Amino acid sequence: MKIKRINTAFLLLALAGMTLAGCSNEDIANVNPQEKGTGNVSFSIVEKDYEPATDNPKTRAAAEETKSVTQDLGDGLMAEVSLVPDTTHISTTPKTRAINKSTHYTIQAFQGGVKKGELKGTFNGSTFTPDTGQPEAIGLPHGTYDFVCFNDDVTSNGTQLTVNRSAAATARFTVKRGVVINQDPKQQVEFTLKHAGAIVSYYLESQEFVFEGIVTNTQTIDKYGQPAYVCDFANEEDRIKYKIASAASTVPSTMVYNFATDTYSYPTTEQVSKSANVNLGTAPVAYSTPGTAFNGSPIRVPADYYLPSTNCADMKLTFTHGKINGGNLAGKSITIPTSTLVEANKAYAVIMRLYLADRYVYSDGSYGPRSQNSTKTPIAVIVSDRIAIALHDVNEGGAEQLQWGSNTTSSEVPSWYNTCANYADLFDANQYGRAVNATGAAKSAVSGYAPAAPTGNTWRVPTLVNFFQMGTTLGRIKEGSSFEDYVSYVVSGKDYAFFIPSGAAATGFTPAPSTVNFPAMDMARFNNAFTKEGGTPPSGTYWTYMECKDGTEYKMATIEISGGKFHLGLKSKTETAKIRPVILYH
């Protein structure tokens, strides 16, 4: 007979009348399955996937208080490091799943601290195959029992379960206490098996530069289960290698759970030392061609697994090879600033946001760190790869408020692009809604901006994304968003779709742009990038290059910088705002 359950990995039907004569474990007390009131017990097992470390209120509070710490790696390279709950782990829906591969489990039943029965066998889907000489079921008289279930990566010795760190990724066990067996002819006990260890992933992200790679011919299956090409570094000298290490005897190497006392102990510790290469990830076969360029960011360092009570702050990542933007990484180290003891079945992410400090475009057309160009005159601060923001507004100190133009009834976007029809268009990384054909006062003023652009470069009206790049690089704007939002930003091609207001209309800009809630910026850092080189920090309302159709009128998106954050707006082209030019340097 089989019992069917929704979302059940497998079912085991225990039949009254079965004896425990086949059990060799001397600790099992004698049970007479023929006595009156013996229950027929069935079991179901599902495996629970890793969860972001936010379910526990204490953990959640710690996560909310987590702040990034800036670490100077030398040679103008800075790292903002933070430890956050990892919301990117790919799991099935629901969060528990049926066992989808052959797995060997042990089930033990206790009563009053005495083992009453034990069952060992392999579960594969809905099929249970007992070990040779083992019964197919445990027959239990009516009463109250405690159960424990574990796989082969957990060692059992009496009432103690032991897990070694080498098995932290695969070991699973669970305990169910106070289960009343009182139903005839059958009763079910459900087990949800969690990981005994925690997963910690490391992410390297860059804003002002990219990790240059190439799509190779090597095929694999990506984490979404789709065919994909492996991506590799384009230049061997750029290949990033690293070592994650701890001090001696700081990381738990053994965890012992005492079933009788319901306590955990960590009797042995060790030094962690793991070396590996950074992986640039994969590109879907359906949309990629081998040999083409692949610019990666973020890149995920292979995850590691630890036993509960491991302190993430004990870990240090040291680069052993690689270059970033021409600068050598070897020998540079990053430490985890937050003292966090990991928990079983939880997922954590160490985010390392790398950026190059004090980089400017100079009047002679060169660009780079200020420390290497001390005699040159800076004209713009670099905020992204090939994008720099002018140190001053157009007409600063004079007639700064400029009308965009007078054409409100027809589009100024080229025919091969499209006016922004909704928030999705406006926040798209490609910024297709640029009013390139505009001829009004604002665009004309940018053309005459002084100082003049170096030969081969041009001053332009900034797009909305250019402002976001400014906020991200100079004001650390992404620090205020959740890690899930942050990952949405990077994996979607660096667009900012997570800022779209809830319930946004498919056409038009409802709710109002003022409802878009941008994170606060680090204004001290933001302002300092301009003032320390004699510039003026942007402040007030600025035109962007983005045209939006609002009803029947063609308007322009604006960004106001006030109160330590951005504020989105839509203005008629006949209104006025400031202009802060950008330069596409090369």
C-alpha positions as CSV (number, residue, x, y, z in Angstrom):
1,M,0.0,0.0,0.0
2,K,1.2,3.5,-0.7
3,I,0.1,6.7,1.0
4,K,0.0,9.8,-1.3
5,R,0.9,13.2,0.0
6,I,1.3,16.6,-1.8
7,N,5.0,17.7,-1.7
8,T,6.1,14.5,0.0
9,A,9.5,13.1,-0.8
10,F,8.8,9.6,0.1
11,L,6.5,7.5,2.3
12,L,7.3,4.6,4.5
13,L,4.3,2.5,5.7
14,A,5.0,0.8,9.0
15,L,3.0,-2.4,9.5
16,A,1.9,-3.7,12.9
17,G,3.2,-7.2,13.4
18,M,6.7,-6.4,12.2
19,T,9.3,-7.2,14.8
20,L,12.7,-5.7,15.5
21,A,14.4,-9.0,15.5
22,G,16.5,-7.9,12.5
23,C,18.0,-5.0,14.4
24,S,21.5,-5.6,15.7
25,N,21.8,-2.4,17.8
26,E,22.1,-3.6,21.4
27,D,20.9,-0.2,22.7
28,I,17.4,-0.8,21.3
29,A,14.9,-1.8,24.0
30,N,12.7,-4.8,23.3
31,V,9.4,-3.9,21.8
32,N,6.6,-6.4,21.4
33,P,4.8,-5.4,18.3
34,Q,2.0,-7.8,19.0
35,E,0.8,-6.0,22.2
36,K,-2.4,-4.1,22.2
37,G,-2.2,-0.5,21.0
38,T,0.8,-0.9,18.7
39,G,0.8,1.9,16.1
40,N,1.5,1.7,12.5
41,V,3.8,4.6,11.8
42,S,4.6,6.1,8.4
43,F,7.2,8.7,7.7
44,S,7.6,11.5,5.2
45,I,10.8,13.4,4.5
46,V,11.4,16.7,2.6
47,E,14.7,18.6,2.4
48,K,14.8,22.3,3.2
49,D,17.0,24.6,1.1
50,Y,19.2,27.3,2.5
51,E,17.5,30.4,3.8
52,P,18.7,34.0,4.1
53,A,19.9,34.6,7.6
54,T,16.8,36.8,8.5
55,D,14.2,34.4,10.0
56,N,15.5,34.7,13.5
57,P,14.7,38.1,15.1
58,K,18.1,38.3,16.7
59,T,19.8,37.6,13.4
60,R,17.5,40.0,11.6
61,A,18.3,42.8,13.9
62,A,22.0,42.1,13.5
63,A,21.6,42.1,9.7
64,E,19.8,45.4,9.8
65,E,22.6,47.0,11.8
66,T,25.3,45.7,9.5
67,K,27.2,48.5,7.9
68,S,29.8,48.4,5.2
69,V,33.4,49.2,6.2
70,T,35.8,50.8,3.7
71,Q,39.2,49.2,3.5
72,D,42.1,50.8,1.7
73,L,43.8,48.1,-0.3
74,G,46.6,50.5,-1.6
75,D,47.4,51.8,-5.1
76,G,44.2,53.8,-5.2
77,L,42.0,50.6,-4.8
78,M,39.3,50.7,-2.1
79,A,36.9,48.0,-1.0
80,E,33.6,48.5,0.8
81,V,33.0,45.2,2.6
82,S,29.7,44.1,4.2
83,L,28.2,40.8,5.5
84,V,24.5,40.5,4.6
85,P,21.9,37.8,4.3
86,D,22.2,36.1,0.9
87,T,18.9,36.2,-0.9
88,T,20.3,35.0,-4.2
89,H,20.5,31.2,-3.5
90,I,18.5,29.4,-6.1
91,S,15.9,27.2,-4.6
92,T,12.8,25.4,-5.7
93,T,9.3,26.5,-4.8
94,P,8.2,25.7,-2.1
95,K,11.3,26.1,0.1
96,T,11.2,22.4,0.9
97,R,11.6,19.9,-1.9
98,A,11.2,16.2,-2.3
99,I,14.4,14.1,-2.3
100,N,15.4,13.9,-6.0
101,K,18.3,11.6,-5.7
102,S,19.1,8.4,-3.9
103,T,19.9,9.3,-0.3
104,H,20.6,7.0,2.7
105,Y,18.9,8.0,5.9
106,T,18.7,6.7,9.5
107,I,15.6,7.1,11.6
108,Q,15.7,6.5,15.4
109,A,12.9,6.5,17.9
110,F,13.5,7.2,21.6
111,Q,11.2,7.1,24.6
112,G,12.4,8.2,28.0
113,G,15.9,8.5,26.6
114,V,15.9,4.9,25.5
115,K,16.2,4.0,21.9
116,K,13.1,2.0,20.9
117,G,13.8,1.4,17.3
118,E,16.0,2.2,14.4
119,L,15.5,2.1,10.7
120,K,18.1,2.5,7.9
121,G,17.6,2.6,4.2
122,T,17.8,4.4,1.0
123,F,15.1,6.8,-0.2
124,N,14.8,7.6,-3.9
125,G,11.6,9.6,-4.8
126,S,8.8,7.6,-3.3
127,T,10.7,4.4,-3.0
128,F,12.3,3.1,0.2
129,T,14.8,0.3,0.1
130,P,15.9,-1.0,3.6
131,D,19.4,-2.0,4.2
132,T,20.2,-5.7,4.1
133,G,18.9,-7.3,7.3
134,Q,16.9,-4.2,8.2
135,P,13.1,-4.2,8.6
136,E,10.9,-2.0,6.4
137,A,9.4,-0.3,9.3
138,I,9.4,0.6,13.0
139,G,6.5,-0.8,15.0
140,L,5.8,1.3,18.1
141,P,3.3,0.9,20.9
142,H,1.1,3.9,21.7
143,G,3.0,6.5,23.6
144,T,5.1,9.7,23.3
145,Y,8.3,9.5,21.4
146,D,11.3,11.6,20.3
147,F,12.6,11.0,16.8
148,V,15.9,11.8,15.1
149,C,16.6,11.5,11.3
150,F,19.9,12.0,9.7
151,N,21.9,11.2,6.5
152,D,25.2,9.4,6.2
153,D,27.3,12.6,6.6
154,V,26.2,12.6,10.3
155,T,27.8,10.1,12.7
156,S,25.7,8.6,15.5
157,N,27.1,7.3,18.8
158,G,24.5,6.6,21.4
159,T,22.6,9.9,21.9
160,Q,25.3,12.0,20.2
161,L,25.3,13.1,16.5
162,T,28.6,14.4,15.1
163,V,29.2,16.5,12.0
164,N,32.7,17.4,10.7
165,R,33.3,20.6,8.8
166,S,34.3,18.6,5.7
167,A,30.6,17.5,5.5
168,A,29.1,20.9,6.4
169,A,27.7,21.3,2.9
170,T,26.0,17.9,2.7
171,A,25.1,16.8,6.3
172,R,21.4,17.0,7.2
173,F,19.6,16.0,10.4
174,T,16.5,16.9,12.3
175,V,14.8,16.1,15.7
176,K,11.1,15.8,16.5
177,R,10.2,15.7,20.1
178,G,7.0,14.8,22.0
179,V,5.4,13.0,19.1
180,V,2.3,11.2,20.4
181,I,1.7,7.8,18.7
182,N,-1.9,7.0,19.3
183,Q,-3.6,6.4,16.0
184,D,-4.7,3.1,14.5
185,P,-4.1,1.6,12.1
186,K,-1.5,4.1,10.9
187,Q,0.1,7.4,11.8
188,Q,2.5,9.7,10.0
189,V,5.6,11.4,11.3
190,E,7.0,14.2,9.1
191,F,10.6,15.1,8.9
192,T,12.0,18.3,7.4
193,L,15.8,17.9,6.9
194,K,17.9,21.0,7.1
195,H,21.6,21.5,6.3
196,A,23.7,21.1,9.4
197,G,26.1,23.8,8.1
198,A,25.8,27.3,6.7
199,I,26.8,28.6,3.2
200,V,28.9,31.8,2.9
201,S,29.3,33.3,-0.6
202,Y,31.7,36.0,-1.6
203,Y,30.9,38.6,-4.3
204,L,33.3,41.0,-6.1
205,E,31.6,44.0,-7.7
206,S,33.0,47.0,-9.5
207,Q,31.3,50.2,-10.4
208,E,33.9,52.2,-12.2
209,F,35.5,49.4,-14.2
210,V,34.6,45.9,-15.5
211,F,36.2,42.5,-15.2
212,E,37.0,41.8,-18.9
213,G,36.3,38.3,-20.0
214,I,35.4,36.2,-23.0
215,V,32.8,33.6,-23.8
216,T,34.5,30.2,-24.2
217,N,33.4,27.1,-26.2
218,T,33.1,25.1,-23.0
219,Q,29.5,24.3,-22.2
220,T,27.9,23.6,-18.8
221,I,24.6,23.8,-17.1
222,D,24.0,27.0,-15.1
223,K,22.4,27.3,-11.7
224,Y,19.0,27.8,-13.5
225,G,19.4,24.4,-15.2
226,Q,19.9,25.9,-18.6
227,P,22.8,25.2,-21.1
228,A,25.5,27.8,-20.8
229,Y,29.0,28.7,-22.0
230,V,31.7,29.1,-19.4
231,C,33.1,32.7,-19.3
232,D,36.8,33.2,-18.6
233,F,39.2,36.1,-18.2
234,A,40.3,37.6,-21.6
235,N,43.8,38.2,-20.4
236,E,45.8,35.8,-18.2
237,E,47.3,38.6,-16.2
238,D,43.9,39.7,-15.1
239,R,42.9,36.3,-13.8
240,I,42.0,36.7,-10.1
241,K,43.2,34.1,-7.7
242,Y,42.7,34.2,-4.0
243,K,43.0,32.4,-0.7
244,I,40.5,32.4,2.2
245,A,42.2,31.7,5.5
246,S,41.7,32.0,9.2
247,A,44.1,32.1,12.1
248,A,45.1,28.8,13.7
249,S,42.5,27.0,15.7
250,T,39.7,29.5,15.3
251,V,37.1,27.7,13.1
252,P,35.0,24.8,14.5
253,S,35.9,21.6,12.8
254,T,33.5,19.3,14.7
255,M,30.0,19.8,16.0
256,V,28.4,17.4,18.4
257,Y,24.7,17.5,19.2
258,N,23.6,15.7,22.3
259,F,20.1,14.4,21.8
260,A,19.5,13.6,25.4
261,T,20.4,17.1,26.7
262,D,19.5,19.0,23.5
263,T,22.8,20.8,23.5
264,Y,25.5,21.6,21.0
265,S,29.3,21.5,21.6
266,Y,32.3,22.2,19.3
267,P,35.1,20.2,20.8
268,T,37.7,20.7,18.0
269,T,38.8,23.7,15.9
270,E,41.1,24.2,13.0
271,Q,42.7,26.7,10.6
272,V,40.9,27.2,7.3
273,S,43.0,27.7,4.2
274,K,41.4,27.5,0.8
275,S,42.8,28.7,-2.5
276,A,40.9,29.0,-5.7
277,N,40.3,31.0,-8.9
278,V,37.6,33.5,-9.3
279,N,34.9,32.4,-11.8
280,L,33.5,34.9,-14.3
281,G,30.3,32.9,-14.5
282,T,28.4,31.7,-17.5
283,A,26.5,33.0,-20.5
284,P,23.3,31.4,-21.8
285,V,23.9,29.3,-24.9
286,A,20.7,30.7,-26.4
287,Y,21.9,34.3,-26.3
288,S,25.7,34.0,-26.5
289,T,28.4,33.4,-29.1
290,P,31.8,31.8,-28.2
291,G,34.7,34.2,-28.7
292,T,32.7,37.4,-27.9
293,A,33.6,39.7,-25.1
294,F,32.0,39.2,-21.7
295,N,32.3,41.9,-19.1
296,G,31.5,40.5,-15.7
297,S,30.4,42.3,-12.5
298,P,29.7,41.1,-10.0
299,I,31.6,37.9,-10.0
300,R,31.0,35.3,-7.4
301,V,33.8,33.7,-5.6
302,P,33.1,30.0,-5.0
303,A,31.1,29.6,-1.8
304,D,32.4,27.9,1.4
305,Y,30.6,26.0,4.1
306,Y,31.0,26.3,7.8
307,L,29.6,24.7,11.0
308,P,27.3,26.8,13.2
309,S,29.1,29.2,15.7
310,T,31.8,29.9,13.1
311,N,32.6,33.6,13.3
312,C,32.8,35.2,9.8
313,A,35.1,37.8,11.2
314,D,37.8,35.2,11.6
315,M,38.1,34.9,7.8
316,K,40.4,36.9,5.6
317,L,40.5,36.9,1.8
318,T,43.9,37.5,0.2
319,F,44.4,37.9,-3.5
320,T,47.3,35.9,-4.9
321,H,47.1,36.9,-8.6
322,G,45.3,39.3,-10.9
323,K,45.0,42.9,-12.0
324,I,42.2,45.4,-11.8
325,N,42.3,48.4,-14.2
326,G,46.1,47.7,-14.6
327,G,46.8,47.7,-10.9
328,N,48.2,44.6,-9.3
329,L,46.0,42.7,-6.8
330,A,48.5,40.2,-5.5
331,G,49.1,40.5,-1.8
332,K,46.0,42.7,-1.1
333,S,43.7,41.4,1.6
334,I,40.1,42.0,2.6
335,T,38.8,41.2,6.1
336,I,35.1,40.7,7.1
337,P,34.2,43.6,9.4
338,T,31.1,42.0,11.1
339,S,31.4,39.6,14.0
340,T,28.6,37.1,13.1
341,L,28.2,33.5,14.3
342,V,26.6,31.6,11.4
343,E,23.6,29.4,11.9
344,A,22.6,26.0,10.4
345,N,20.8,26.1,7.0
346,K,21.4,29.9,6.6
347,A,23.0,31.7,3.7
348,Y,25.3,34.6,4.0
349,A,27.0,36.9,1.5
350,V,30.2,38.9,1.8
351,I,29.9,41.8,-0.6
352,M,33.2,43.4,-1.7
353,R,32.5,46.5,-3.7
354,L,35.7,47.6,-5.3
355,Y,36.3,51.1,-6.5
356,L,39.2,53.3,-7.5
357,A,39.6,56.4,-5.4
358,D,40.2,59.9,-6.6
359,R,40.1,59.4,-10.4
360,Y,39.5,62.3,-12.7
361,V,39.6,63.4,-16.3
362,Y,42.1,66.1,-16.9
363,S,42.1,69.1,-19.3
364,D,44.7,67.4,-21.6
365,G,42.4,64.4,-22.2
366,S,44.3,62.1,-19.9
367,Y,42.6,60.4,-16.9
368,G,43.5,58.4,-13.8
369,P,44.2,58.7,-10.1
370,R,45.0,62.2,-8.8
371,S,48.1,60.9,-7.0
372,Q,49.6,60.0,-10.4
373,N,48.6,63.3,-12.1
374,S,49.3,65.9,-9.4
375,T,50.4,68.6,-11.9
376,K,47.4,68.3,-14.2
377,T,44.1,70.2,-14.1
378,P,41.0,68.0,-13.3
379,I,37.8,68.9,-15.1
380,A,35.5,65.9,-14.3
381,V,35.3,63.2,-11.7
382,I,35.1,59.6,-13.0
383,V,31.9,57.8,-11.9
384,S,31.9,54.8,-14.2
385,D,33.8,53.1,-17.0
386,R,34.2,56.0,-19.6
387,I,31.8,58.3,-17.8
388,A,32.8,61.4,-15.8
389,I,30.8,64.2,-14.2
390,A,31.9,67.9,-14.6
391,L,33.2,69.7,-11.5
392,H,30.8,72.6,-12.1
393,D,27.3,73.3,-13.4
394,V,26.7,75.0,-16.7
395,N,26.6,78.8,-16.1
396,E,27.5,78.3,-12.5
397,G,27.2,81.6,-10.6
398,G,25.1,83.1,-13.4
399,A,21.9,82.1,-15.1
400,E,22.0,78.5,-14.0
401,Q,18.3,77.9,-14.5
402,L,17.8,76.9,-18.1
403,Q,14.7,76.2,-20.1
404,W,14.9,72.8,-21.9
405,G,13.0,74.1,-24.9
406,S,9.5,74.8,-26.3
407,N,8.7,71.5,-28.2
408,T,6.2,69.8,-25.9
409,T,3.9,68.1,-28.5
410,S,6.4,66.0,-30.5
411,S,9.3,63.7,-29.6
412,E,12.9,64.8,-29.7
413,V,14.1,61.1,-29.5
414,P,15.5,59.7,-32.8
415,S,13.2,57.3,-34.7
416,W,15.3,54.3,-34.0
417,Y,14.8,54.8,-30.2
418,N,11.6,55.4,-28.2
419,T,10.4,58.0,-25.8
420,C,10.1,56.6,-22.3
421,A,6.5,55.4,-21.9
422,N,6.7,54.2,-18.3
423,Y,9.0,53.6,-15.4
424,A,10.4,50.4,-17.0
425,D,11.7,52.4,-19.9
426,L,13.0,55.2,-17.8
427,F,15.1,52.9,-15.5
428,D,16.3,50.7,-18.3
429,A,20.1,50.5,-18.3
430,N,20.2,51.2,-22.1
431,Q,18.5,54.6,-21.7
432,Y,16.9,54.5,-25.1
433,G,14.7,57.5,-24.5
434,R,17.5,60.2,-24.9
435,A,16.3,63.4,-26.5
436,V,19.2,63.5,-28.9
437,N,17.3,65.8,-31.4
438,A,16.7,68.5,-28.8
439,T,17.6,72.0,-30.0
440,G,16.6,74.1,-27.0
441,A,18.6,76.3,-24.6
442,A,19.7,73.5,-22.2
443,K,21.4,71.4,-24.8
444,S,22.9,74.5,-26.5
445,A,24.4,75.6,-23.2
446,V,26.1,72.2,-22.8
447,S,27.7,72.5,-26.2
448,G,29.4,75.8,-25.1
449,Y,30.4,74.6,-21.6
450,A,33.8,75.7,-20.3
451,P,36.3,74.3,-19.9
452,A,36.1,72.9,-23.3
453,A,36.2,69.1,-23.7
454,P,39.6,67.6,-24.6
455,T,40.1,66.7,-28.2
456,G,38.0,63.7,-29.2
457,N,35.7,64.1,-26.2
458,T,32.3,65.8,-25.9
459,W,30.2,67.3,-23.1
460,R,26.7,65.9,-22.9
461,V,23.5,66.2,-21.0
462,P,23.6,63.3,-18.4
463,T,21.1,60.5,-18.6
464,L,19.2,59.3,-15.5
465,V,21.6,56.4,-15.2
466,N,24.5,58.8,-15.3
467,F,23.1,60.4,-12.1
468,F,22.7,57.0,-10.5
469,Q,26.3,56.2,-11.4
470,M,27.3,59.4,-9.7
471,G,25.3,58.4,-6.6
472,T,26.6,54.9,-6.6
473,T,30.3,55.7,-7.0
474,L,30.5,58.9,-5.0
475,G,27.6,58.5,-2.6
476,R,27.5,54.7,-2.2
477,I,23.7,54.8,-3.0
478,K,23.4,51.0,-3.3
479,E,24.3,50.6,0.4
480,G,20.7,51.7,1.2
481,S,19.1,49.0,-0.9
482,S,18.6,45.4,0.0
483,F,21.1,42.8,-1.3
484,E,18.3,41.3,-3.4
485,D,17.8,44.7,-5.0
486,Y,21.5,45.1,-5.5
487,V,21.7,41.7,-7.3
488,S,18.8,42.7,-9.5
489,Y,20.9,45.8,-10.4
490,V,23.9,43.8,-11.5
491,V,22.4,40.7,-13.2
492,S,20.0,42.8,-15.2
493,G,22.8,44.8,-16.9
494,K,23.1,47.5,-14.3
495,D,19.7,49.0,-14.5
496,Y,17.8,50.3,-11.6
497,A,14.4,48.5,-12.1
498,F,14.2,47.9,-8.3
499,F,13.5,51.6,-7.8
500,I,10.3,51.4,-9.8
501,P,7.4,52.3,-7.4
502,S,5.0,49.5,-6.4
503,G,1.9,49.3,-8.6
504,A,3.5,51.3,-11.4
505,A,1.2,51.6,-14.5
506,A,2.1,49.8,-17.7
507,T,1.7,53.1,-19.6
508,G,2.4,56.5,-18.0
509,F,4.0,57.6,-14.8
510,T,1.5,56.6,-12.1
511,P,2.1,56.7,-9.2
512,A,3.8,60.1,-9.3
513,P,7.6,60.2,-9.7
514,S,7.9,61.8,-6.2
515,T,6.9,58.4,-4.8
516,V,10.2,56.8,-5.9
517,N,12.2,56.3,-2.8
518,F,15.9,56.5,-3.3
519,P,18.4,55.4,-0.6
520,A,20.3,58.1,1.3
521,M,23.8,58.9,0.1
522,D,27.0,59.5,1.9
523,M,27.0,63.2,1.3
524,A,30.3,63.9,2.9
525,R,32.0,61.6,0.5
526,F,29.8,62.7,-2.4
527,N,30.6,66.4,-1.9
528,N,34.3,65.9,-1.2
529,A,34.9,64.4,-4.6
530,F,34.1,67.8,-6.1
531,T,35.2,70.3,-3.4
532,K,38.7,68.9,-2.8
533,E,39.5,69.8,-6.5
534,G,37.9,73.2,-6.4
535,G,34.6,72.0,-7.8
536,T,31.0,72.5,-6.6
537,P,28.9,69.6,-5.4
538,P,25.6,69.2,-7.4
539,S,22.7,70.6,-5.5
540,G,19.2,71.4,-6.7
541,T,17.1,70.2,-9.7
542,Y,18.8,69.0,-12.9
543,W,17.7,68.1,-16.3
544,T,18.4,64.6,-17.5
545,Y,18.5,63.5,-21.2
546,M,15.5,61.3,-20.8
547,E,12.2,62.3,-22.6
548,C,9.0,60.9,-21.1
549,K,5.5,61.0,-22.6
550,D,3.1,62.0,-19.9
551,G,-0.4,61.9,-21.3
552,T,-0.2,63.9,-24.5
553,E,2.8,66.0,-23.5
554,Y,6.5,65.2,-24.0
555,K,8.3,66.1,-20.8
556,M,11.8,65.6,-19.4
557,A,12.9,63.6,-16.4
558,T,14.7,65.6,-13.7
559,I,16.7,64.7,-10.7
560,E,16.7,66.9,-7.6
561,I,19.6,66.5,-5.1
562,S,18.5,67.6,-1.7
563,G,18.2,66.2,1.8
564,G,21.0,63.8,1.2
565,K,19.3,61.8,-1.6
566,F,17.9,61.9,-5.1
567,H,14.3,62.9,-5.9
568,L,12.8,62.0,-9.3
569,G,10.6,64.4,-11.2
570,L,9.0,65.2,-14.6
571,K,9.0,68.7,-15.9
572,S,7.5,70.4,-18.9
573,K,10.2,71.4,-21.4
574,T,9.1,75.0,-20.9
575,E,10.2,75.0,-17.3
576,T,13.7,75.5,-16.0
577,A,16.4,73.4,-14.2
578,K,20.2,73.2,-13.9
579,I,22.6,71.2,-16.1
580,R,25.6,69.3,-14.8
581,P,27.4,68.0,-18.0
582,V,29.0,64.6,-18.4
583,I,31.9,63.6,-20.6
584,L,32.3,60.2,-22.3
585,Y,36.1,60.1,-22.0
586,H,38.4,57.7,-23.9
